[in-house]
């Protein structure tokens, strides 16, 4: 009879290493599948900073490759330099995001000077005409001293609001904008101003009755830039962030 055969230390070590490697690979694959499942289940995207007070890396001027000279970073705010302060150099320099967005949630703070007027537009497409020829505009202005009949927080000529939660000129306000195919909302300082569905029958009827009804393609794009309007008045923005939905 042959003597019993016992595994050598070398063989035992190789077996142990193989088992450990197999266990590690299995664990990594399991974690990878779990991560993918979590990503798929996530209802919303991550917040992206568009302006944090330090730079304009996420922005450029409408129909230009560079950042406009009509705006300045002062403190932690992005401020449109008024026509009065720019003098002959003023030419109306609208800022747009470098990236385009379709469904999203946008948040920012804004502050106006007395009688100032501006706007925040979305789904802007660059053409030879100004950005408001394609992108709907949320009115930003002094809600008491402003001269435009379209009040602050209204979707210009389309969706007005019976409420007014805007703070006086010189104070910061918070704007939240939700744009999705199923529902859109505009809130000022936590108060809902309007809710609508872009491209719905109600939307199309309101567009047709407004000055935009004669503008080919107005409000039709479902993907485009976010735009901060230069209306020749001093208006400031800060804490601008967005998340894709």
SERO-4910 file (N, C-alpha, C, O; in steps of 0.05 Angstrom, whole numbers):
BEGIN
 pado doro    nc1    nc2    nc3   cac1   cac2   cac3    cc1    cc2    cc3    oc1    oc2    oc3
  Unk    A     17    -24      0      0      0      0     18     25      0     38     27     14
  Unk    A      9     44    -17     24     69    -18     19     86      6     -3     86     17
  Unk    A     38    101     15     34    118     38     15    141     31     14    150      8
  Unk    A      0    152     50    -19    174     45     -4    198     35     19    204     42
  Unk    A    -18    213     16     -6    237      4    -17    262     17    -41    267     16
  Unk    A      0    278     28     -9    303     41     -1    327     24     21    327     13
  Unk    A    -18    347     21    -11    371      5     13    385     17     15    388     41
  Unk    A     29    395     -1     53    410      8     44    438     17     22    446     11
  Unk    A     62    452     31     56    480     39     52    498     15     36    516     16
  Unk    A     68    492     -6     66    509    -30     38    506    -43     27    525    -51
  Unk    A     28    481    -43      2    476    -55    -20    489    -38    -39    500    -49
  Unk    A    -17    487    -12    -37    499      6    -38    530      2    -59    542      2
  Unk    A    -14    541     -1    -12    571     -5    -26    579    -31    -40    599    -31
  Unk    A    -21    564    -52    -33    570    -78    -63    568    -77    -78    584    -88
  Unk    A    -72    547    -63   -101    543    -60   -114    566    -45   -135    576    -52
  Unk    A   -100    575    -24   -110    597     -7   -112    623    -23   -131    638    -22
  Unk    A    -91    628    -39    -90    653    -55   -112    653    -76   -126    673    -80
  Unk    A   -116    629    -89   -137    627   -110   -164    633    -98   -181    646   -110
  Unk    A   -169    621    -74   -195    625    -60   -199    654    -53   -222    665    -55
  Unk    A   -178    668    -43   -180    696    -35   -186    714    -59   -203    732    -58
  Unk    A   -172    708    -81   -176    724   -105   -204    721   -116   -217    740   -124
  Unk    A   -213    696   -116   -241    690   -125   -261    705   -108   -281    715   -119
  Unk    A   -257    705    -82   -275    719    -64   -276    749    -69   -297    761    -69
  Unk    A   -252    761    -73   -250    789    -79   -264    797   -105   -279    817   -106
  Unk    A   -260    781   -126   -272    787   -151   -302    785   -149   -317    802   -160
  Unk    A   -312    764   -135   -341    761   -131   -353    785   -116   -374    795   -123
  Unk    A   -338    794    -96   -348    817    -80   -349    842    -97   -368    858    -96
  Unk    A   -328    847   -113   -327    870   -131   -350    870   -151   -363    890   -155
  Unk    A   -355    847   -163   -377    845   -182   -403    849   -169   -421    863   -180
  Unk    A   -407    839   -145   -432    843   -131   -437    872   -124   -459    883   -128
  Unk    A   -415    886   -115   -418    914   -109   -423    931   -134   -438    950   -133
  Unk    A   -410    923   -156   -414    937   -181   -443    935   -190   -455    955   -199
  Unk    A   -455    911   -189   -483    907   -196   -501    923   -178   -521    934   -187
  Unk    A   -494    924   -152   -511    939   -133   -510    968   -139   -530    982   -137
  Unk    A   -486    979   -145   -483   1007   -152   -499   1014   -176   -512   1035   -177
  Unk    A   -498    997   -197   -514   1002   -221   -543   1002   -215   -558   1018   -226
  Unk    A   -552    984   -197   -581    984   -189   -588   1009   -175   -610   1020   -179
  Unk    A   -570   1019   -157   -576   1044   -143   -577   1067   -162   -595   1084   -159
  Unk    A   -559   1069   -182   -559   1090   -201   -585   1091   -217   -596   1112   -222
  Unk    A   -594   1067   -225   -618   1065   -240   -642   1074   -224   -661   1086   -235
  Unk    A   -642   1069   -198   -664   1075   -181   -665   1104   -173   -685   1114   -163
  Unk    A   -642   1119   -176   -641   1146   -167   -661   1163   -183   -661   1164   -207
  Unk    A   -679   1177   -168   -701   1193   -181   -691   1219   -194   -703   1229   -213
  Unk    A   -669   1230   -184   -660   1255   -195   -630   1255   -198   -616   1237   -188
  Unk    A   -619   1275   -213   -591   1277   -217   -577   1293   -195   -590   1301   -175
  Unk    A   -551   1296   -198   -536   1311   -178   -536   1340   -185   -538   1348   -208
  Unk    A   -534   1357   -165   -533   1386   -169   -506   1393   -182   -485   1383   -174
  Unk    A   -508   1410   -202   -484   1421   -215   -482   1451   -209   -502   1465   -212
  Unk    A   -459   1460   -201   -455   1488   -195   -450   1504   -221   -432   1497   -236
  Unk    A   -467   1524   -226   -463   1541   -249   -449   1567   -241   -435   1579   -258
  Unk    A   -452   1575   -216   -437   1599   -207   -436   1598   -176   -456   1597   -163
  Unk    A   -411   1598   -166   -407   1596   -137   -394   1621   -126   -385   1622   -103
  Unk    A   -391   1642   -143   -379   1667   -133   -350   1670   -141   -338   1691   -135
  Unk    A   -338   1649   -153   -309   1651   -158   -302   1654   -188   -281   1666   -194
  Unk    A   -318   1643   -206   -311   1644   -234   -335   1641   -252   -357   1635   -243
  Unk    A   -331   1644   -278   -352   1642   -298   -346   1619   -318   -352   1621   -341
  Unk    A   -334   1598   -307   -326   1575   -324   -349   1562   -338   -346   1550   -360
  Unk    A   -373   1564   -327   -397   1551   -338   -412   1568   -358   -432   1560   -369
  Unk    A   -402   1593   -363   -416   1612   -378   -400   1624   -401   -375   1623   -402
  Unk    A   -414   1635   -421   -403   1651   -442   -424   1670   -452   -447   1668   -445
  Unk    A   -416   1689   -469   -435   1707   -480   -450   1695   -503   -440   1679   -518
  Unk    A   -475   1702   -505   -493   1693   -527   -480   1699   -554   -473   1722   -559
  Unk    A   -478   1679   -570   -466   1681   -597   -436   1689   -597   -426   1699   -616
  Unk    A   -423   1684   -575   -394   1689   -572   -381   1666   -557   -394   1652   -542
  Unk    A   -355   1662   -562   -341   1640   -549   -330   1648   -521   -323   1631   -505
  Unk    A   -328   1674   -516   -315   1683   -492   -336   1695   -472   -360   1697   -479
  Unk    A   -327   1701   -448   -344   1713   -428   -346   1743   -433   -326   1756   -439
  Unk    A   -369   1754   -431   -374   1782   -436   -360   1801   -416   -353   1793   -394
  Unk    A   -357   1825   -425   -344   1845   -407   -366   1862   -394   -360   1880   -378
  Unk    A   -391   1856   -399   -413   1872   -387   -422   1861   -360   -441   1872   -349
  Unk    A   -408   1841   -350   -414   1830   -324   -389   1829   -307   -367   1829   -317
  Unk    A   -392   1829   -281   -370   1828   -262   -376   1810   -238   -399   1808   -231
  Unk    A   -355   1799   -227   -358   1784   -202   -349   1802   -180   -327   1811   -179
  Unk    A   -368   1807   -162   -363   1825   -140   -373   1812   -114   -396   1807   -111
  Unk    A   -354   1807    -96   -361   1792    -72   -367   1763    -81   -350   1751    -94
  Unk    A   -390   1753    -74   -398   1726    -83   -420   1727   -104   -434   1708   -109
  Unk    A   -423   1751   -116   -446   1755   -135   -436   1761   -163   -415   1772   -167
  Unk    A   -453   1753   -182   -448   1759   -210   -467   1782   -217   -491   1779   -216
  Unk    A   -455   1804   -225   -471   1829   -229   -469   1839   -257   -448   1842   -268
  Unk    A   -493   1845   -268   -494   1858   -295   -488   1888   -291   -501   1901   -275
  Unk    A   -468   1898   -306   -460   1926   -303   -480   1943   -319   -486   1937   -342
  Unk    A   -491   1963   -306   -512   1979   -318   -502   1994   -342   -478   2000   -344
  Unk    A   -520   2002   -359   -514   2018   -383   -501   2044   -374   -482   2054   -387
  Unk    A   -511   2055   -353   -501   2081   -342   -471   2078   -334   -455   2096   -340
  Unk    A   -464   2056   -321   -437   2052   -312   -418   2044   -335   -394   2050   -334
  Unk    A   -429   2030   -355   -412   2022   -378   -408   2045   -398   -387   2046   -411
  Unk    A   -427   2063   -399   -424   2085   -418   -426   2076   -447   -443   2059   -453
  Unk    A   -409   2086   -464   -411   2080   -493   -404   2051   -499   -409   2041   -521
  Unk    A   -391   2037   -480   -383   2009   -484   -407   1990   -481   -405   1966   -489
  Unk    A   -429   1999   -470   -452   1982   -465   -465   1973   -492   -469   1989   -510
  Unk    A   -470   1946   -494   -482   1936   -519   -503   1914   -513   -511   1901   -532
  Unk    A   -510   1909   -488   -529   1888   -482   -518   1861   -485   -520   1848   -506
  Unk    A   -504   1851   -465   -489   1826   -467   -502   1804   -450   -498   1803   -425
  Unk    A   -517   1787   -463   -531   1765   -449   -512   1742   -444   -496   1734   -461
  Unk    A   -514   1730   -420   -497   1707   -413   -513   1682   -417   -537   1681   -411
  Unk    A   -501   1661   -428   -514   1635   -430   -495   1613   -419   -471   1617   -418
  Unk    A   -507   1591   -410   -491   1569   -401   -477   1556   -425   -488   1556   -447
  Unk    A   -453   1546   -420   -439   1532   -442   -454   1506   -449   -454   1498   -473
  Unk    A   -466   1494   -430   -480   1469   -435   -510   1474   -440   -521   1495   -432
  Unk    A   -523   1455   -452   -552   1456   -457   -566   1437   -437   -555   1418   -428
  Unk    A   -591   1444   -432   -607   1428   -413   -635   1424   -424   -646   1441   -437
  Unk    A   -646   1400   -419   -674   1395   -428   -692   1395   -403   -704   1416   -397
  Unk    A   -694   1373   -388   -710   1373   -363   -690   1379   -340   -669   1367   -338
  Unk    A   -698   1397   -323   -680   1406   -301   -695   1420   -279   -718   1427   -281
  Unk    A   -680   1423   -257   -688   1441   -235   -666   1461   -231   -643   1454   -227
  Unk    A   -673   1486   -231   -654   1508   -228   -660   1524   -203   -683   1530   -198
  Unk    A   -639   1531   -189   -642   1549   -165   -621   1571   -166   -599   1566   -174
  Unk    A   -629   1594   -158   -611   1617   -156   -622   1639   -138   -646   1639   -133
  Unk    A   -605   1657   -130   -613   1681   -115   -609   1704   -134   -590   1705   -150
  Unk    A   -628   1724   -132   -624   1748   -148   -631   1773   -131   -646   1772   -112
  Unk    A   -619   1795   -139   -623   1820   -125   -623   1842   -146   -605   1843   -164
  Unk    A   -643   1860   -145   -645   1882   -164   -640   1909   -151   -642   1912   -127
  Unk    A   -632   1928   -167   -630   1955   -158   -657   1969   -164   -672   1958   -180
  Unk    A   -662   1993   -153   -688   2006   -158   -694   2009   -188   -678   2019   -203
  Unk    A   -718   2000   -195   -729   2002   -223   -715   1984   -243   -720   1986   -267
  Unk    A   -697   1967   -233   -681   1950   -252   -699   1928   -264   -719   1920   -252
  Unk    A   -690   1919   -287   -704   1898   -303   -684   1879   -314   -663   1886   -323
  Unk    A   -691   1853   -313   -675   1832   -325   -692   1808   -330   -717   1809   -329
  Unk    A   -680   1785   -335   -695   1761   -340   -678   1736   -340   -654   1737   -345
  Unk    A   -690   1713   -333   -677   1687   -334   -692   1671   -355   -716   1666   -352
  Unk    A   -678   1662   -376   -690   1647   -397   -680   1618   -398   -659   1612   -387
  Unk    A   -696   1601   -410   -689   1572   -412   -695   1562   -439   -711   1574   -454
  Unk    A   -683   1540   -447   -686   1528   -473   -679   1548   -495   -693   1549   -516
  Unk    A   -659   1564   -491   -650   1584   -510   -633   1571   -532   -615   1555   -526
  Unk    A   -639   1578   -556   -623   1568   -579   -610   1593   -593   -624   1613   -597
  Unk    A   -585   1591   -599   -571   1614   -611   -579   1617   -640   -577   1599   -656
  Unk    A   -588   1641   -646   -596   1649   -673   -585   1677   -678   -570   1688   -661
  Unk    A   -592   1689   -700   -583   1717   -706   -600   1737   -690   -593   1761   -689
  Unk    A   -621   1728   -678   -639   1745   -662   -632   1742   -632   -618   1723   -625
  Unk    A   -642   1760   -615   -637   1758   -586   -647   1732   -575   -664   1719   -587
  Unk    A   -637   1724   -551   -644   1699   -539   -674   1695   -533   -684   1672   -533
  Unk    A   -688   1717   -528   -716   1714   -521   -734   1708   -545   -758   1705   -542
  Unk    A   -722   1706   -568   -738   1697   -592   -742   1667   -592   -760   1657   -606
  Unk    A   -727   1653   -576   -731   1624   -574   -737   1615   -545   -753   1597   -541
  Unk    A   -724   1628   -526   -727   1619   -498   -747   1635   -482   -745   1659   -481
  Unk    A   -766   1622   -469   -785   1635   -451   -770   1649   -429   -749   1639   -419
  Unk    A   -780   1672   -420   -766   1688   -400   -782   1691   -374   -806   1697   -374
  Unk    A   -768   1686   -352   -779   1692   -326   -771   1720   -319   -747   1726   -317
  Unk    A   -790   1737   -315   -785   1765   -309   -771   1769   -283   -779   1759   -262
  Unk    A   -749   1785   -283   -734   1793   -259   -734   1824   -260   -722   1836   -277
  Unk    A   -747   1836   -240   -746   1865   -239   -755   1874   -211   -765   1859   -195
  Unk    A   -751   1900   -206   -761   1913   -182   -792   1911   -183   -804   1924   -199
  Unk    A   -803   1896   -164   -832   1891   -166   -849   1915   -158   -873   1916   -163
  Unk    A   -836   1936   -147   -851   1960   -140   -844   1983   -159   -862   1997   -169
  Unk    A   -818   1987   -164   -810   2009   -181   -805   2003   -210   -798   2021   -226
  Unk    A   -808   1977   -218   -804   1970   -245   -825   1981   -264   -848   1984   -256
  Unk    A   -817   1987   -288   -836   2000   -307   -850   1980   -326   -870   1987   -339
  Unk    A   -841   1955   -327   -853   1935   -344   -878   1924   -330   -877   1917   -307
  Unk    A   -901   1923   -344   -926   1912   -332   -923   1882   -325   -939   1872   -309
  Unk    A   -904   1868   -337   -899   1840   -330   -883   1840   -304   -860   1849   -303
  Unk    A   -895   1830   -283   -883   1831   -256   -862   1810   -251   -860   1790   -266
  Unk    A   -846   1814   -231   -824   1796   -224   -835   1768   -217   -855   1765   -202
  Unk    A   -823   1748   -229   -831   1720   -225   -851   1710   -245   -856   1686   -245
  Unk    A   -862   1727   -262   -881   1718   -282   -866   1706   -306   -843   1715   -312
  Unk    A   -878   1687   -319   -867   1677   -345   -877   1697   -366   -901   1698   -371
  Unk    A   -859   1712   -377   -865   1736   -392   -888   1732   -413   -885   1716   -431
  Unk    A   -910   1747   -409   -933   1748   -426   -948   1721   -428   -967   1719   -444
  Unk    A   -940   1702   -412   -953   1676   -414   -967   1667   -388   -990   1661   -388
  Unk    A   -952   1667   -366   -963   1658   -341   -958   1679   -319   -937   1679   -307
  Unk    A   -978   1696   -314   -975   1715   -292   -981   1702   -265   -986   1678   -264
  Unk    A   -980   1717   -244   -986   1706   -217  -1001   1727   -201   -997   1751   -203
  Unk    A  -1020   1717   -186  -1036   1735   -169  -1022   1740   -142  -1030   1758   -127
  Unk    A  -1001   1725   -137   -986   1729   -112   -961   1746   -116   -952   1749   -139
  Unk    A   -950   1756    -95   -925   1771    -97   -909   1767    -71   -916   1778    -50
  Unk    A   -889   1751    -73   -872   1745    -49   -844   1758    -52   -826   1752    -37
  Unk    A   -842   1775    -72   -815   1787    -78   -807   1807    -57   -824   1823    -47
  Unk    A   -782   1807    -50   -772   1826    -30   -764   1852    -44   -759   1852    -68
  Unk    A   -762   1874    -29   -756   1900    -41   -729   1901    -54   -711   1884    -49
  Unk    A   -725   1921    -72   -700   1925    -85   -677   1927    -65   -680   1939    -44
  Unk    A   -655   1914    -71   -632   1914    -53   -631   1889    -35   -611   1885    -22
  Unk    A   -652   1873    -34   -653   1849    -18   -652   1824    -36   -662   1825    -59
  Unk    A   -640   1802    -26   -638   1778    -41   -664   1762    -42   -678   1760    -22
  Unk    A   -670   1751    -65   -693   1734    -69   -684   1707    -79   -662   1705    -90
  Unk    A   -700   1687    -75   -693   1660    -84   -713   1651   -106   -737   1652   -102
  Unk    A   -702   1642   -128   -718   1632   -151   -713   1602   -155   -690   1593   -155
  Unk    A   -735   1588   -157   -733   1559   -164   -750   1554   -189   -773   1563   -191
  Unk    A   -738   1541   -209   -751   1535   -234   -749   1505   -240   -728   1493   -239
  Unk    A   -772   1493   -245   -774   1465   -252   -784   1463   -280   -806   1473   -286
  Unk    A   -769   1450   -298   -778   1446   -326   -776   1417   -333   -754   1406   -334
  Unk    A   -799   1404   -337   -800   1376   -346   -822   1374   -367   -839   1392   -368
  Unk    A   -823   1353   -383   -844   1350   -403   -872   1348   -390   -892   1356   -402
  Unk    A   -873   1337   -365   -899   1333   -352   -908   1357   -336   -932   1361   -333
  Unk    A   -889   1372   -325   -897   1394   -307   -875   1415   -305   -851   1407   -304
  Unk    A   -882   1440   -305   -863   1462   -301   -873   1480   -278   -897   1484   -276
  Unk    A   -855   1490   -262   -862   1507   -240   -843   1530   -237   -819   1528   -244
  Unk    A   -853   1553   -228   -837   1576   -221   -844   1584   -192   -867   1589   -186
  Unk    A   -823   1585   -175   -827   1593   -147   -809   1617   -141   -786   1617   -150
  Unk    A   -819   1635   -125   -802   1658   -115   -804   1658    -85   -826   1660    -74
  Unk    A   -781   1655    -72   -780   1655    -43   -798   1633    -31   -811   1638    -11
  Unk    A   -799   1610    -44   -814   1588    -34   -844   1588    -40   -858   1570    -32
  Unk    A   -853   1609    -54   -881   1611    -61   -885   1604    -91   -872   1615   -108
  Unk    A   -904   1586    -96   -910   1578   -124   -924   1600   -139   -945   1609   -131
  Unk    A   -912   1609   -161   -923   1630   -177   -940   1619   -200   -961   1629   -206
  Unk    A   -929   1598   -213   -944   1587   -236   -936   1557   -239   -915   1549   -231
  Unk    A   -955   1543   -251   -950   1515   -259   -962   1510   -286   -985   1518   -291
  Unk    A   -947   1498   -304   -957   1495   -332   -943   1472   -345   -924   1461   -334
  Unk    A   -952   1465   -369   -940   1444   -385   -931   1457   -411   -948   1465   -427
  Unk    A   -906   1458   -415   -895   1470   -440   -903   1454   -464   -899   1429   -465
  Unk    A   -915   1467   -484   -924   1453   -508   -952   1442   -507   -962   1430   -526
  Unk    A   -966   1446   -484   -994   1437   -481  -1013   1455   -497  -1004   1476   -508
  Unk    A  -1038   1448   -499  -1058   1464   -513  -1060   1492   -500  -1062   1512   -513
  Unk    A  -1060   1492   -472  -1061   1517   -458  -1037   1535   -464  -1040   1559   -469
  Unk    A  -1014   1522   -464   -989   1537   -471   -991   1549   -499   -985   1572   -503
  Unk    A   -999   1532   -518  -1000   1541   -546  -1020   1564   -550  -1015   1582   -566
  Unk    A  -1042   1563   -536  -1062   1584   -537  -1051   1610   -526  -1056   1632   -537
  Unk    A  -1037   1608   -504  -1026   1633   -492  -1004   1645   -509  -1002   1669   -512
  Unk    A   -987   1627   -521   -967   1637   -539   -979   1651   -563   -970   1673   -571
  Unk    A  -1000   1640   -574  -1014   1651   -598  -1025   1678   -592  -1027   1695   -610
  Unk    A  -1034   1683   -567  -1046   1709   -560  -1026   1730   -551  -1032   1753   -549
  Unk    A  -1001   1721   -548   -980   1740   -539   -964   1750   -564   -970   1742   -586
  Unk    A   -946   1768   -558   -929   1779   -580   -912   1757   -592   -902   1760   -615
  Unk    A   -908   1735   -578   -891   1713   -587   -904   1696   -609   -891   1681   -623
  Unk    A   -931   1699   -611   -945   1683   -631   -936   1687   -659   -939   1669   -676
  Unk    A   -924   1710   -665   -914   1716   -692   -885   1710   -696   -874   1713   -717
  Unk    A   -873   1699   -674   -844   1693   -676   -841   1663   -681   -848   1647   -665
  Unk    A   -830   1657   -704   -827   1629   -712   -808   1614   -693   -785   1623   -689
  Unk    A   -818   1592   -682   -801   1575   -665   -800   1583   -636   -787   1569   -620
  Unk    A   -814   1605   -628   -813   1613   -600   -823   1591   -582   -845   1580   -586
  Unk    A   -808   1584   -561   -817   1565   -541   -818   1536   -550   -827   1519   -535
  Unk    A   -810   1531   -575   -812   1503   -585   -789   1485   -577   -793   1461   -574
  Unk    A   -764   1496   -575   -742   1478   -568   -747   1465   -541   -757   1477   -522
  Unk    A   -739   1440   -539   -741   1425   -513   -714   1421   -501   -711   1407   -480
  Unk    A   -694   1433   -513   -666   1431   -503   -652   1457   -510   -654   1467   -532
  Unk    A   -638   1469   -491   -624   1494   -497   -609   1505   -473   -606   1492   -452
  Unk    A   -599   1529   -476   -583   1542   -456   -600   1557   -435   -623   1565   -441
  Unk    A   -589   1560   -411   -600   1578   -391   -587   1606   -397   -563   1607   -403
  Unk    A   -603   1627   -396   -593   1653   -403   -600   1674   -382   -622   1674   -371
  Unk    A   -580   1690   -375   -584   1713   -357   -584   1738   -375   -564   1744   -389
  Unk    A   -605   1753   -374   -608   1775   -393   -594   1801   -384   -594   1808   -360
  Unk    A   -582   1814   -402   -571   1841   -398   -591   1861   -409   -594   1864   -433
  Unk    A   -606   1874   -390   -627   1893   -398   -618   1921   -392   -634   1940   -388
  Unk    A   -591   1925   -390   -579   1951   -386   -581   1961   -357   -573   1983   -351
  Unk    A   -592   1945   -339   -595   1952   -311   -577   1935   -293   -570   1913   -301
  Unk    A   -571   1945   -270   -555   1930   -251   -572   1909   -236   -590   1916   -220
  Unk    A   -566   1884   -241   -580   1862   -227   -559   1841   -220   -540   1837   -236
  Unk    A   -561   1829   -197   -541   1810   -187   -553   1783   -183   -576   1780   -176
  Unk    A   -536   1762   -187   -543   1734   -183   -522   1721   -166   -498   1728   -166
  Unk    A   -530   1700   -151   -511   1684   -136   -522   1656   -131   -546   1651   -135
  Unk    A   -505   1638   -122   -513   1611   -115   -529   1598   -137   -551   1587   -132
  Unk    A   -519   1598   -161   -533   1587   -184   -526   1557   -187   -502   1551   -190
  Unk    A   -546   1540   -186   -541   1512   -189   -564   1499   -204   -586   1510   -205
  Unk    A   -559   1476   -216   -578   1462   -233   -575   1432   -230   -552   1422   -225
  Unk    A   -596   1417   -234   -594   1388   -235   -612   1378   -257   -634   1387   -261
  Unk    A   -601   1359   -273   -616   1348   -295   -636   1327   -285   -629   1312   -266
  Unk    A   -659   1327   -296   -680   1309   -287   -687   1289   -309   -704   1272   -306
***
